[in-house]
């Protein structure tokens, strides 16, 4: 994972970011997955932003259910958030 920030006017760090992303995109294409890249990116973004408890719940749900579409993921996250708000 690339942790460096790209600063305005820093061509070197921007080139590093582009190379890093391109490398990962090429690796995903080489895997010939039957999943759209945007689904993988959304899943990664969501898992990076939810708390560890929600991550565990999400992983259990996705391991046991066939429907892991974007709509399903978003509905799941919203459902968990609504439930946690009600419990507070």
Residue pairs with C-beta under 8 A, 6 or more apart in sequence:
2 16
2 17
2 20
4 13
4 16
4 17
5 13
6 13
6 14
6 17
7 13
25 37
28 37
28 40
33 40
38 70
39 68
39 69
39 70
42 70
42 73
43 68
43 73
46 58
46 73
46 77
47 55
47 58
50 58
50 77
54 77
54 80
57 80
58 73
58 76
58 77
61 76
62 68
65 72
